[in-house]
Amino acid sequence: MRLYNSLTRTVEEFRPREPGRVGLYTCGPTVHDFAHIGNFRAYAWEDLLRRHLEARGLAVHHVMNITDVEDKIIRKAAAAGASLREYTDRYTAAFFEDARALRLLPAHVYPRATEHIPEMIELVRRLEAAGHTYRSEGSVYYRIGSFPGYGRLSGLDPDSLRAGARVDADEYEKDDPSDFVLWKAQKPGEPAWDSPWGPGRPGWHIECSAMAMKYLGESFDLHTGGVDNKFPHHENEIAQSEGATGQPFVRHWMHCSHLIVNGEKMSKSLGNFYTLRDLLERGHEPRLIRYLLVGTHYRNQLDFSEKALEQGRAELSRVDNAAERLARLATVERGEARLAPRVEAAREAFFAALDDDLNVSGAMGEAFQLVRDVNAAVDRGEASREDAAAFEAFLADADRVFGVLRPWQPVEAAPAEVLALLDARQAARAAKNWAESDRLRDAILAAGFVIEDTREGPQLKRRA
Ligand SMILES: [Zn+2]
């Protein structure tokens, strides 16, 4: 499989460190609000990437962080009169609900920043010992001039590094490389943790370095995010991790391009800013939204528009109609499987396209060509029950990656309290607290639902 590597700026053979196993870190949500569809473009593409790696037989260990402390969160929680935990729990639950609506495979670990403060402090200490930091007014900064590789990922000119300029903000201006904060001294009224440098909190960038290395090791295979994460966030992650360990942090970096709406940058002031919830409330099917999010090559800008929705709807119904026509045949016709070799060739071409840096339009082109051939065979009266089964099997395989090629059965709507119990059970299982997990399963059962563990994560079904 060949994948573009942002670090080398080339499409290269993807070779995991350990044959057959992949460590994958995807930058997760900052839980200060509902995630918008631009965020979900990244999560949906990462889901497609993971599913394709798995379809090719690789065992993926997927870690996605939950950033539950940073500038915006602190400001908004204070404005809402909520504790950090109350405030972020609300939006973390909303994120999981949205991710389920789009059928994103759950990560294996969702580390929360506030639960990994000791790991972050330890990493800052290592950086301090290695001479990469300085202190000022109770805060600790990373001296980017001390790390010769700084700028390699984002392609910044090392000569543009402004020695001594520094920023305290978690996010800062593009193309303005500056010393960045690792540990921020507490300001009045802000939440804080004790540290060797006094009370304070971690900067955003150190969160991902500490949690990625805790769950995937000091060197791992694959790290992804939106193109906005490349600088400064990922550049800083590299400086922090490699500055501390002296090891290459990540072998392969991948970034997806922006999502725009009707040809324009999505923004609240233009009135074209959508959360996933906004779209669902307008009656758009989650299946169609997922199709649009994964249907554009990840390195191309995705234009989310009415026209794209319409076109997507027509494309999905073409697939559905062909499957239905064949399924109807399946109950009456019986004959030789004339289409089977054609289906086999389509399957090979479909996966070969995905092996080529996730060429989704090539893969879907193969699927649509097959749909045309299937329809033509039905028209000629040459399709059989065996052909229907072969086509169904192709759709099932292709859908393990795309997740949209077969109609979605509506998921039983469970009340919010029951969904909260389900999330708590997930957390208990992640913490290997089996007694608690069993207790929560019984509570869900008492509320009238049974849990079915599926590939897309646990689903609730009303008790018969
Ligand atoms: Zn991150």
Boltz pocket constraint, residues with backbone or C-beta under 6 A from the ligand:
constraints:
  - pocket:
      binder: B
      contacts: [[A, 26], [A, 27], [A, 28], [A, 204], [A, 208], [A, 233]]
      max_distance: 6.0
